[in-house]
Amino acid sequence: SGSHSLSFRNNNEEIQISHKSLNRKVYSEGAFIAARWLLGQGPGLYEISDIYLSKTP
């Protein structure tokens, strides 16, 4: 359903980190968490880190 990878490279070596979702459920769960969190917030601009660093689930 989706994959992402991140590479760190120099002249002699490379490190790769990858993530692969096996279905779209993980995306819908994240959207639900974000929507539920936003219900308790006032007007403003937010970043995804605001949700995951928040003390309220």
mmCIF file as Biopython writes it, N, C-alpha, C and O atoms, coordinates in Angstrom:
data_model
#
loop_
_atom_site.group_PDB
_atom_site.id
_atom_site.type_symbol
_atom_site.label_atom_id
_atom_site.label_alt_id
_atom_site.label_comp_id
_atom_site.label_asym_id
_atom_site.label_entity_id
_atom_site.label_seq_id
_atom_site.pdbx_PDB_ins_code
_atom_site.Cartn_x
_atom_site.Cartn_y
_atom_site.Cartn_z
_atom_site.occupancy
_atom_site.B_iso_or_equiv
_atom_site.auth_seq_id
_atom_site.auth_asym_id
_atom_site.pdbx_PDB_model_num
ATOM 1   N N  . SER A ? 1  ? 0.805   -1.201 0.000  1.0 0.0 1  A 1 
ATOM 2   C CA . SER A ? 1  ? 0.000   0.000  0.000  1.0 0.0 1  A 1 
ATOM 3   C C  . SER A ? 1  ? 0.844   1.259  0.000  1.0 0.0 1  A 1 
ATOM 4   O O  . SER A ? 1  ? 0.428   2.287  -0.535 1.0 0.0 1  A 1 
ATOM 5   N N  . GLY A ? 2  ? 2.024   1.189  0.594  1.0 0.0 2  A 1 
ATOM 6   C CA . GLY A ? 2  ? 2.893   2.351  0.590  1.0 0.0 2  A 1 
ATOM 7   C C  . GLY A ? 2  ? 4.234   2.005  1.198  1.0 0.0 2  A 1 
ATOM 8   O O  . GLY A ? 2  ? 4.316   1.194  2.120  1.0 0.0 2  A 1 
ATOM 9   N N  . SER A ? 3  ? 5.277   2.616  0.686  1.0 0.0 3  A 1 
ATOM 10  C CA . SER A ? 3  ? 6.600   2.398  1.260  1.0 0.0 3  A 1 
ATOM 11  C C  . SER A ? 3  ? 7.393   3.694  1.204  1.0 0.0 3  A 1 
ATOM 12  O O  . SER A ? 3  ? 7.217   4.525  0.313  1.0 0.0 3  A 1 
ATOM 13  N N  . HIS A ? 4  ? 8.267   3.836  2.183  1.0 0.0 4  A 1 
ATOM 14  C CA . HIS A ? 4  ? 9.107   5.012  2.290  1.0 0.0 4  A 1 
ATOM 15  C C  . HIS A ? 4  ? 10.501  4.542  2.683  1.0 0.0 4  A 1 
ATOM 16  O O  . HIS A ? 4  ? 10.645  3.550  3.398  1.0 0.0 4  A 1 
ATOM 17  N N  . SER A ? 5  ? 11.512  5.239  2.226  1.0 0.0 5  A 1 
ATOM 18  C CA . SER A ? 5  ? 12.865  4.899  2.646  1.0 0.0 5  A 1 
ATOM 19  C C  . SER A ? 5  ? 13.689  6.167  2.814  1.0 0.0 5  A 1 
ATOM 20  O O  . SER A ? 5  ? 13.449  7.189  2.171  1.0 0.0 5  A 1 
ATOM 21  N N  . LEU A ? 6  ? 14.656  6.060  3.691  1.0 0.0 6  A 1 
ATOM 22  C CA . LEU A ? 6  ? 15.549  7.165  4.003  1.0 0.0 6  A 1 
ATOM 23  C C  . LEU A ? 6  ? 16.962  6.622  3.927  1.0 0.0 6  A 1 
ATOM 24  O O  . LEU A ? 6  ? 17.250  5.568  4.495  1.0 0.0 6  A 1 
ATOM 25  N N  . SER A ? 7  ? 17.849  7.323  3.237  1.0 0.0 7  A 1 
ATOM 26  C CA . SER A ? 7  ? 19.223  6.863  3.078  1.0 0.0 7  A 1 
ATOM 27  C C  . SER A ? 7  ? 20.205  7.907  3.573  1.0 0.0 7  A 1 
ATOM 28  O O  . SER A ? 7  ? 20.040  9.104  3.336  1.0 0.0 7  A 1 
ATOM 29  N N  . PHE A ? 8  ? 21.231  7.432  4.264  1.0 0.0 8  A 1 
ATOM 30  C CA . PHE A ? 8  ? 22.366  8.261  4.669  1.0 0.0 8  A 1 
ATOM 31  C C  . PHE A ? 8  ? 23.581  7.667  3.975  1.0 0.0 8  A 1 
ATOM 32  O O  . PHE A ? 8  ? 23.844  6.469  4.081  1.0 0.0 8  A 1 
ATOM 33  N N  . ARG A ? 9  ? 24.319  8.512  3.265  1.0 0.0 9  A 1 
ATOM 34  C CA . ARG A ? 9  ? 25.390  7.985  2.430  1.0 0.0 9  A 1 
ATOM 35  C C  . ARG A ? 9  ? 26.625  8.866  2.505  1.0 0.0 9  A 1 
ATOM 36  O O  . ARG A ? 9  ? 26.523  10.091 2.579  1.0 0.0 9  A 1 
ATOM 37  N N  . ASN A ? 10 ? 27.794  8.231  2.485  1.0 0.0 10 A 1 
ATOM 38  C CA . ASN A ? 10 ? 29.049  8.953  2.287  1.0 0.0 10 A 1 
ATOM 39  C C  . ASN A ? 10 ? 29.817  8.230  1.186  1.0 0.0 10 A 1 
ATOM 40  O O  . ASN A ? 10 ? 29.245  7.393  0.488  1.0 0.0 10 A 1 
ATOM 41  N N  . ASN A ? 11 ? 31.073  8.530  1.023  1.0 0.0 11 A 1 
ATOM 42  C CA . ASN A ? 11 ? 31.845  7.925  -0.075 1.0 0.0 11 A 1 
ATOM 43  C C  . ASN A ? 11 ? 32.073  6.426  0.088  1.0 0.0 11 A 1 
ATOM 44  O O  . ASN A ? 11 ? 32.361  5.733  -0.887 1.0 0.0 11 A 1 
ATOM 45  N N  . ASN A ? 12 ? 31.945  5.918  1.326  1.0 0.0 12 A 1 
ATOM 46  C CA . ASN A ? 12 ? 32.301  4.531  1.579  1.0 0.0 12 A 1 
ATOM 47  C C  . ASN A ? 12 ? 31.160  3.612  1.993  1.0 0.0 12 A 1 
ATOM 48  O O  . ASN A ? 12 ? 31.300  2.390  1.944  1.0 0.0 12 A 1 
ATOM 49  N N  . GLU A ? 13 ? 30.042  4.183  2.398  1.0 0.0 13 A 1 
ATOM 50  C CA . GLU A ? 13 ? 28.975  3.321  2.887  1.0 0.0 13 A 1 
ATOM 51  C C  . GLU A ? 13 ? 27.617  4.010  2.805  1.0 0.0 13 A 1 
ATOM 52  O O  . GLU A ? 13 ? 27.519  5.214  2.568  1.0 0.0 13 A 1 
ATOM 53  N N  . GLU A ? 14 ? 26.595  3.224  3.006  1.0 0.0 14 A 1 
ATOM 54  C CA . GLU A ? 14 ? 25.230  3.744  2.965  1.0 0.0 14 A 1 
ATOM 55  C C  . GLU A ? 14 ? 24.398  3.015  4.020  1.0 0.0 14 A 1 
ATOM 56  O O  . GLU A ? 14 ? 24.503  1.799  4.179  1.0 0.0 14 A 1 
ATOM 57  N N  . ILE A ? 15 ? 23.573  3.776  4.733  1.0 0.0 15 A 1 
ATOM 58  C CA . ILE A ? 15 ? 22.624  3.221  5.691  1.0 0.0 15 A 1 
ATOM 59  C C  . ILE A ? 15 ? 21.228  3.529  5.166  1.0 0.0 15 A 1 
ATOM 60  O O  . ILE A ? 15 ? 20.940  4.662  4.780  1.0 0.0 15 A 1 
ATOM 61  N N  . GLN A ? 16 ? 20.370  2.526  5.154  1.0 0.0 16 A 1 
ATOM 62  C CA . GLN A ? 16 ? 18.998  2.717  4.682  1.0 0.0 16 A 1 
ATOM 63  C C  . GLN A ? 16 ? 18.013  2.311  5.772  1.0 0.0 16 A 1 
ATOM 64  O O  . GLN A ? 16 ? 18.175  1.282  6.428  1.0 0.0 16 A 1 
ATOM 65  N N  . ILE A ? 17 ? 16.995  3.137  5.951  1.0 0.0 17 A 1 
ATOM 66  C CA . ILE A ? 17 ? 15.882  2.834  6.845  1.0 0.0 17 A 1 
ATOM 67  C C  . ILE A ? 17 ? 14.635  2.829  5.973  1.0 0.0 17 A 1 
ATOM 68  O O  . ILE A ? 17 ? 14.416  3.754  5.191  1.0 0.0 17 A 1 
ATOM 69  N N  . SER A ? 18 ? 13.823  1.794  6.107  1.0 0.0 18 A 1 
ATOM 70  C CA . SER A ? 18 ? 12.624  1.736  5.273  1.0 0.0 18 A 1 
ATOM 71  C C  . SER A ? 18 ? 11.400  1.362  6.102  1.0 0.0 18 A 1 
ATOM 72  O O  . SER A ? 18 ? 11.505  0.738  7.157  1.0 0.0 18 A 1 
ATOM 73  N N  . HIS A ? 19 ? 10.257  1.756  5.602  1.0 0.0 19 A 1 
ATOM 74  C CA . HIS A ? 19 ? 8.965   1.449  6.216  1.0 0.0 19 A 1 
ATOM 75  C C  . HIS A ? 19 ? 8.017   1.049  5.102  1.0 0.0 19 A 1 
ATOM 76  O O  . HIS A ? 19 ? 7.962   1.699  4.058  1.0 0.0 19 A 1 
ATOM 77  N N  . LYS A ? 20 ? 7.282   -0.008 5.324  1.0 0.0 20 A 1 
ATOM 78  C CA . LYS A ? 20 ? 6.313   -0.457 4.327  1.0 0.0 20 A 1 
ATOM 79  C C  . LYS A ? 20 ? 4.998   -0.768 5.034  1.0 0.0 20 A 1 
ATOM 80  O O  . LYS A ? 20 ? 4.957   -1.582 5.957  1.0 0.0 20 A 1 
ATOM 81  N N  . SER A ? 21 ? 3.937   -0.121 4.600  1.0 0.0 21 A 1 
ATOM 82  C CA . SER A ? 21 ? 2.614   -0.437 5.146  1.0 0.0 21 A 1 
ATOM 83  C C  . SER A ? 21 ? 2.028   -1.586 4.339  1.0 0.0 21 A 1 
ATOM 84  O O  . SER A ? 21 ? 2.133   -1.626 3.113  1.0 0.0 21 A 1 
ATOM 85  N N  . LEU A ? 22 ? 1.417   -2.507 5.045  1.0 0.0 22 A 1 
ATOM 86  C CA . LEU A ? 22 ? 0.863   -3.683 4.380  1.0 0.0 22 A 1 
ATOM 87  C C  . LEU A ? 22 ? -0.585  -3.487 3.970  1.0 0.0 22 A 1 
ATOM 88  O O  . LEU A ? 22 ? -1.102  -4.218 3.125  1.0 0.0 22 A 1 
ATOM 89  N N  . ASN A ? 23 ? -1.248  -2.489 4.573  1.0 0.0 23 A 1 
ATOM 90  C CA . ASN A ? 23 ? -2.603  -2.139 4.164  1.0 0.0 23 A 1 
ATOM 91  C C  . ASN A ? 23 ? -2.856  -0.684 4.544  1.0 0.0 23 A 1 
ATOM 92  O O  . ASN A ? 23 ? -2.032  -0.062 5.213  1.0 0.0 23 A 1 
ATOM 93  N N  . ARG A ? 24 ? -3.972  -0.154 4.127  1.0 0.0 24 A 1 
ATOM 94  C CA . ARG A ? 24 ? -4.267  1.264  4.352  1.0 0.0 24 A 1 
ATOM 95  C C  . ARG A ? 24 ? -4.881  1.552  5.721  1.0 0.0 24 A 1 
ATOM 96  O O  . ARG A ? 24 ? -5.148  2.710  6.042  1.0 0.0 24 A 1 
ATOM 97  N N  . LYS A ? 25 ? -5.102  0.547  6.509  1.0 0.0 25 A 1 
ATOM 98  C CA . LYS A ? 25 ? -5.689  0.732  7.832  1.0 0.0 25 A 1 
ATOM 99  C C  . LYS A ? 25 ? -4.843  1.675  8.690  1.0 0.0 25 A 1 
ATOM 100 O O  . LYS A ? 25 ? -5.389  2.492  9.431  1.0 0.0 25 A 1 
ATOM 101 N N  . VAL A ? 26 ? -3.540  1.569  8.596  1.0 0.0 26 A 1 
ATOM 102 C CA . VAL A ? 26 ? -2.656  2.419  9.395  1.0 0.0 26 A 1 
ATOM 103 C C  . VAL A ? 26 ? -2.877  3.902  9.083  1.0 0.0 26 A 1 
ATOM 104 O O  . VAL A ? 26 ? -2.763  4.744  9.974  1.0 0.0 26 A 1 
ATOM 105 N N  . TYR A ? 27 ? -3.191  4.223  7.835  1.0 0.0 27 A 1 
ATOM 106 C CA . TYR A ? 27 ? -3.438  5.617  7.459  1.0 0.0 27 A 1 
ATOM 107 C C  . TYR A ? 27 ? -4.768  6.110  8.016  1.0 0.0 27 A 1 
ATOM 108 O O  . TYR A ? 27 ? -4.868  7.244  8.484  1.0 0.0 27 A 1 
ATOM 109 N N  . SER A ? 28 ? -5.786  5.259  7.966  1.0 0.0 28 A 1 
ATOM 110 C CA . SER A ? 28 ? -7.088  5.671  8.496  1.0 0.0 28 A 1 
ATOM 111 C C  . SER A ? 28 ? -7.033  5.824  10.008 1.0 0.0 28 A 1 
ATOM 112 O O  . SER A ? 28 ? -7.688  6.709  10.559 1.0 0.0 28 A 1 
ATOM 113 N N  . GLU A ? 29 ? -6.270  4.986  10.686 1.0 0.0 29 A 1 
ATOM 114 C CA . GLU A ? 29 ? -6.126  5.122  12.134 1.0 0.0 29 A 1 
ATOM 115 C C  . GLU A ? 29 ? -5.446  6.439  12.492 1.0 0.0 29 A 1 
ATOM 116 O O  . GLU A ? 29 ? -5.852  7.106  13.444 1.0 0.0 29 A 1 
ATOM 117 N N  . GLY A ? 30 ? -4.423  6.816  11.742 1.0 0.0 30 A 1 
ATOM 118 C CA . GLY A ? 30 ? -3.738  8.086  11.978 1.0 0.0 30 A 1 
ATOM 119 C C  . GLY A ? 30 ? -4.647  9.276  11.741 1.0 0.0 30 A 1 
ATOM 120 O O  . GLY A ? 30 ? -4.600  10.253 12.488 1.0 0.0 30 A 1 
ATOM 121 N N  . ALA A ? 31 ? -5.469  9.203  10.713 1.0 0.0 31 A 1 
ATOM 122 C CA . ALA A ? 31 ? -6.409  10.290 10.428 1.0 0.0 31 A 1 
ATOM 123 C C  . ALA A ? 31 ? -7.443  10.410 11.541 1.0 0.0 31 A 1 
ATOM 124 O O  . ALA A ? 31 ? -7.822  11.520 11.912 1.0 0.0 31 A 1 
ATOM 125 N N  . PHE A ? 32 ? -7.903  9.284  12.077 1.0 0.0 32 A 1 
ATOM 126 C CA . PHE A ? 32 ? -8.868  9.299  13.169 1.0 0.0 32 A 1 
ATOM 127 C C  . PHE A ? 32 ? -8.253  9.907  14.427 1.0 0.0 32 A 1 
ATOM 128 O O  . PHE A ? 32 ? -8.903  10.709 15.098 1.0 0.0 32 A 1 
ATOM 129 N N  . ILE A ? 33 ? -7.027  9.547  14.757 1.0 0.0 33 A 1 
ATOM 130 C CA . ILE A ? 33 ? -6.328  10.114 15.917 1.0 0.0 33 A 1 
ATOM 131 C C  . ILE A ? 33 ? -6.204  11.620 15.760 1.0 0.0 33 A 1 
ATOM 132 O O  . ILE A ? 33 ? -6.456  12.366 16.707 1.0 0.0 33 A 1 
ATOM 133 N N  . ALA A ? 34 ? -5.817  12.074 14.574 1.0 0.0 34 A 1 
ATOM 134 C CA . ALA A ? 34 ? -5.658  13.513 14.325 1.0 0.0 34 A 1 
ATOM 135 C C  . ALA A ? 34 ? -6.991  14.243 14.433 1.0 0.0 34 A 1 
ATOM 136 O O  . ALA A ? 34 ? -7.056  15.321 15.024 1.0 0.0 34 A 1 
ATOM 137 N N  . ALA A ? 35 ? -8.048  13.676 13.873 1.0 0.0 35 A 1 
ATOM 138 C CA . ALA A ? 35 ? -9.365  14.319 13.916 1.0 0.0 35 A 1 
ATOM 139 C C  . ALA A ? 35 ? -9.875  14.419 15.345 1.0 0.0 35 A 1 
ATOM 140 O O  . ALA A ? 35 ? -10.414 15.451 15.744 1.0 0.0 35 A 1 
ATOM 141 N N  . ARG A ? 36 ? -9.706  13.358 16.112 1.0 0.0 36 A 1 
ATOM 142 C CA . ARG A ? 36 ? -10.153 13.365 17.505 1.0 0.0 36 A 1 
ATOM 143 C C  . ARG A ? 36 ? -9.374  14.403 18.313 1.0 0.0 36 A 1 
ATOM 144 O O  . ARG A ? 36 ? -9.957  15.098 19.145 1.0 0.0 36 A 1 
ATOM 145 N N  . TRP A ? 37 ? -8.071  14.515 18.080 1.0 0.0 37 A 1 
ATOM 146 C CA . TRP A ? 37 ? -7.243  15.498 18.775 1.0 0.0 37 A 1 
ATOM 147 C C  . TRP A ? 37 ? -7.679  16.918 18.415 1.0 0.0 37 A 1 
ATOM 148 O O  . TRP A ? 37 ? -7.767  17.781 19.288 1.0 0.0 37 A 1 
ATOM 149 N N  . LEU A ? 38 ? -7.947  17.156 17.145 1.0 0.0 38 A 1 
ATOM 150 C CA . LEU A ? 38 ? -8.337  18.495 16.696 1.0 0.0 38 A 1 
ATOM 151 C C  . LEU A ? 38 ? -9.643  18.970 17.319 1.0 0.0 38 A 1 
ATOM 152 O O  . LEU A ? 38 ? -9.840  20.173 17.486 1.0 0.0 38 A 1 
ATOM 153 N N  . LEU A ? 39 ? -10.530 18.056 17.664 1.0 0.0 39 A 1 
ATOM 154 C CA . LEU A ? 39 ? -11.799 18.441 18.285 1.0 0.0 39 A 1 
ATOM 155 C C  . LEU A ? 39 ? -11.590 19.201 19.593 1.0 0.0 39 A 1 
ATOM 156 O O  . LEU A ? 39 ? -12.420 20.030 19.967 1.0 0.0 39 A 1 
ATOM 157 N N  . GLY A ? 40 ? -10.497 18.927 20.284 1.0 0.0 40 A 1 
ATOM 158 C CA . GLY A ? 40 ? -10.231 19.579 21.559 1.0 0.0 40 A 1 
ATOM 159 C C  . GLY A ? 40 ? -9.359  20.815 21.460 1.0 0.0 40 A 1 
ATOM 160 O O  . GLY A ? 40 ? -8.977  21.378 22.487 1.0 0.0 40 A 1 
ATOM 161 N N  . GLN A ? 41 ? -9.033  21.253 20.255 1.0 0.0 41 A 1 
ATOM 162 C CA . GLN A ? 41 ? -8.131  22.387 20.059 1.0 0.0 41 A 1 
ATOM 163 C C  . GLN A ? 41 ? -8.901  23.617 19.605 1.0 0.0 41 A 1 
ATOM 164 O O  . GLN A ? 41 ? -9.967  23.522 18.997 1.0 0.0 41 A 1 
ATOM 165 N N  . GLY A ? 42 ? -8.334  24.767 19.916 1.0 0.0 42 A 1 
ATOM 166 C CA . GLY A ? 42 ? -8.904  26.016 19.432 1.0 0.0 42 A 1 
ATOM 167 C C  . GLY A ? 42 ? -8.440  26.305 18.014 1.0 0.0 42 A 1 
ATOM 168 O O  . GLY A ? 42 ? -7.673  25.530 17.442 1.0 0.0 42 A 1 
ATOM 169 N N  . PRO A ? 43 ? -8.898  27.412 17.443 1.0 0.0 43 A 1 
ATOM 170 C CA . PRO A ? 43 ? -8.455  27.803 16.106 1.0 0.0 43 A 1 
ATOM 171 C C  . PRO A ? 43 ? -6.935  27.998 16.077 1.0 0.0 43 A 1 
ATOM 172 O O  . PRO A ? 43 ? -6.351  28.474 17.051 1.0 0.0 43 A 1 
ATOM 173 N N  . GLY A ? 44 ? -6.312  27.638 14.986 1.0 0.0 44 A 1 
ATOM 174 C CA . GLY A ? 44 ? -4.869  27.821 14.855 1.0 0.0 44 A 1 
ATOM 175 C C  . GLY A ? 44 ? -4.286  26.932 13.780 1.0 0.0 44 A 1 
ATOM 176 O O  . GLY A ? 44 ? -4.997  26.182 13.110 1.0 0.0 44 A 1 
ATOM 177 N N  . LEU A ? 45 ? -2.995  27.029 13.633 1.0 0.0 45 A 1 
ATOM 178 C CA . LEU A ? 45 ? -2.246  26.183 12.702 1.0 0.0 45 A 1 
ATOM 179 C C  . LEU A ? 45 ? -1.509  25.130 13.513 1.0 0.0 45 A 1 
ATOM 180 O O  . LEU A ? 45 ? -0.883  25.452 14.524 1.0 0.0 45 A 1 
ATOM 181 N N  . TYR A ? 46 ? -1.576  23.895 13.089 1.0 0.0 46 A 1 
ATOM 182 C CA . TYR A ? 46 ? -0.967  22.800 13.824 1.0 0.0 46 A 1 
ATOM 183 C C  . TYR A ? 46 ? -0.087  21.968 12.904 1.0 0.0 46 A 1 
ATOM 184 O O  . TYR A ? 46 ? -0.279  21.940 11.688 1.0 0.0 46 A 1 
ATOM 185 N N  . GLU A ? 47 ? 0.876   21.296 13.509 1.0 0.0 47 A 1 
ATOM 186 C CA . GLU A ? 47 ? 1.741   20.358 12.799 1.0 0.0 47 A 1 
ATOM 187 C C  . GLU A ? 47 ? 1.481   18.964 13.353 1.0 0.0 47 A 1 
ATOM 188 O O  . GLU A ? 47 ? 0.954   18.822 14.456 1.0 0.0 47 A 1 
ATOM 189 N N  . ILE A ? 48 ? 1.842   17.954 12.609 1.0 0.0 48 A 1 
ATOM 190 C CA . ILE A ? 48 ? 1.619   16.585 13.060 1.0 0.0 48 A 1 
ATOM 191 C C  . ILE A ? 48 ? 2.336   16.328 14.379 1.0 0.0 48 A 1 
ATOM 192 O O  . ILE A ? 48 ? 1.854   15.547 15.199 1.0 0.0 48 A 1 
ATOM 193 N N  . SER A ? 49 ? 3.474   16.969 14.595 1.0 0.0 49 A 1 
ATOM 194 C CA . SER A ? 49 ? 4.194   16.783 15.857 1.0 0.0 49 A 1 
ATOM 195 C C  . SER A ? 49 ? 3.393   17.301 17.043 1.0 0.0 49 A 1 
ATOM 196 O O  . SER A ? 49 ? 3.556   16.796 18.154 1.0 0.0 49 A 1 
ATOM 197 N N  . ASP A ? 50 ? 2.536   18.292 16.841 1.0 0.0 50 A 1 
ATOM 198 C CA . ASP A ? 50 ? 1.684   18.787 17.924 1.0 0.0 50 A 1 
ATOM 199 C C  . ASP A ? 50 ? 0.785   17.669 18.452 1.0 0.0 50 A 1 
ATOM 200 O O  . ASP A ? 50 ? 0.536   17.582 19.654 1.0 0.0 50 A 1 
ATOM 201 N N  . ILE A ? 51 ? 0.315   16.839 17.574 1.0 0.0 51 A 1 
ATOM 202 C CA . ILE A ? 51 ? -0.576  15.747 17.961 1.0 0.0 51 A 1 
ATOM 203 C C  . ILE A ? 51 ? 0.193   14.683 18.729 1.0 0.0 51 A 1 
ATOM 204 O O  . ILE A ? 51 ? -0.239  14.254 19.799 1.0 0.0 51 A 1 
ATOM 205 N N  . TYR A ? 52 ? 1.318   14.259 18.194 1.0 0.0 52 A 1 
ATOM 206 C CA . TYR A ? 52 ? 2.036   13.142 18.795 1.0 0.0 52 A 1 
ATOM 207 C C  . TYR A ? 52 ? 2.839   13.528 20.029 1.0 0.0 52 A 1 
ATOM 208 O O  . TYR A ? 52 ? 3.198   12.657 20.822 1.0 0.0 52 A 1 
ATOM 209 N N  . LEU A ? 53 ? 3.130   14.812 20.210 1.0 0.0 53 A 1 
ATOM 210 C CA . LEU A ? 53 ? 3.838   15.265 21.409 1.0 0.0 53 A 1 
ATOM 211 C C  . LEU A ? 53 ? 2.878   15.753 22.485 1.0 0.0 53 A 1 
ATOM 212 O O  . LEU A ? 53 ? 3.301   16.099 23.588 1.0 0.0 53 A 1 
ATOM 213 N N  . SER A ? 54 ? 1.599   15.781 22.168 1.0 0.0 54 A 1 
ATOM 214 C CA . SER A ? 54 ? 0.575   16.242 23.095 1.0 0.0 54 A 1 
ATOM 215 C C  . SER A ? 54 ? 0.362   15.222 24.213 1.0 0.0 54 A 1 
ATOM 216 O O  . SER A ? 54 ? 0.560   14.023 24.018 1.0 0.0 54 A 1 
ATOM 217 N N  . LYS A ? 55 ? -0.042  15.710 25.376 1.0 0.0 55 A 1 
ATOM 218 C CA . LYS A ? 55 ? -0.323  14.815 26.500 1.0 0.0 55 A 1 
ATOM 219 C C  . LYS A ? 55 ? -1.727  14.236 26.429 1.0 0.0 55 A 1 
ATOM 220 O O  . LYS A ? 55 ? -2.026  13.259 27.115 1.0 0.0 55 A 1 
ATOM 221 N N  . THR A ? 56 ? -2.593  14.824 25.609 1.0 0.0 56 A 1 
ATOM 222 C CA . THR A ? 56 ? -3.953  14.308 25.470 1.0 0.0 56 A 1 
ATOM 223 C C  . THR A ? 56 ? -4.044  13.387 24.264 1.0 0.0 56 A 1 
ATOM 224 O O  . THR A ? 56 ? -3.614  13.755 23.171 1.0 0.0 56 A 1 
ATOM 225 N N  . PRO A ? 57 ? -4.601  12.190 24.451 1.0 0.0 57 A 1 
ATOM 226 C CA . PRO A ? 57 ? -4.702  11.235 23.336 1.0 0.0 57 A 1 
ATOM 227 C C  . PRO A ? 57 ? -5.715  11.644 22.287 1.0 0.0 57 A 1 
ATOM 228 O O  . PRO A ? 57 ? -5.900  10.934 21.298 1.0 0.0 57 A 1 
#
